[in-house]
Amino acid sequence: METTILSYTVIALSESEAAKLFFENTRSEISSEAEKMKFANNINDLVVKFVRLDLLPDDTEVLVMERLYPIDFRAF
């Protein structure tokens, strides 16, 4: 069985968006992850919301999604 190791980094784009930057992955792998996120978003809110696929000026592909903030457990 062959295992594929995905290489990515997550960064904040704005107050409401974060992006997952992919390195050395094919467009089909990134598109597949985006489709899985869209499917999960239609079922429930347990997965961050998919926003769009984008391309940075240096040709790095990014998966843009909603930005989540940690909840202070003492607030409850």
C-alpha positions in Angstrom: 0.0 0.0 0.0 1.4 3.4 -1.1 1.1 6.4 1.3 1.0 9.9 0.0 2.3 12.6 2.3 0.6 15.9 1.7 2.8 19.0 2.3 0.9 22.1 3.2 0.8 25.2 5.5 -2.2 27.1 6.9 -2.0 30.9 7.0 -4.5 33.7 8.0 -5.6 35.8 5.0 -7.9 38.1 6.8 -10.2 38.4 9.9 -12.6 35.9 8.3 -10.5 33.8 5.9 -7.6 31.3 6.3 -5.8 29.5 3.5 -4.2 26.1 3.1 -1.1 26.4 0.9 -0.2 23.2 -1.0 3.3 22.4 -2.1 4.1 19.7 -4.6 0.6 18.4 -4.9 -1.5 18.0 -8.1 -4.5 20.1 -8.9 -6.6 16.9 -8.7 -5.6 16.3 -5.0 -6.5 19.9 -4.1 -9.8 19.8 -6.1 -10.6 16.5 -4.4 -10.1 18.1 -0.9 -12.3 21.1 -1.9 -15.1 18.8 -3.1 -14.9 16.8 0.1 -15.2 20.0 2.1 -18.2 21.2 0.0 -19.9 17.9 0.5 -19.3 18.0 4.3 -20.6 21.6 4.4 -23.9 20.5 2.9 -24.3 17.9 5.6 -23.5 19.8 8.8 -21.3 22.5 10.3 -18.6 20.2 11.7 -16.1 21.1 8.9 -14.8 24.6 8.2 -16.7 26.3 5.3 -15.0 26.1 1.9 -14.8 29.5 0.3 -12.8 29.1 -3.0 -9.7 27.7 -4.7 -7.1 30.4 -5.4 -3.7 30.9 -6.9 -1.0 33.1 -5.3 1.3 35.3 -7.5 4.1 32.6 -7.1 1.8 30.0 -8.5 1.2 28.3 -5.1 -2.3 26.9 -5.0 -4.4 27.7 -2.0 -7.7 26.4 -0.6 -9.4 29.3 1.1 -11.8 28.5 3.9 -13.4 30.3 6.9 -11.1 31.3 9.7 -12.0 29.8 13.1 -11.0 31.2 16.4 -10.5 29.2 19.6 -13.2 29.5 22.2 -12.2 30.3 25.7 -13.6 27.4 27.8 -13.9 29.8 30.8 -16.6 31.7 28.9 -19.1 28.9 29.6 
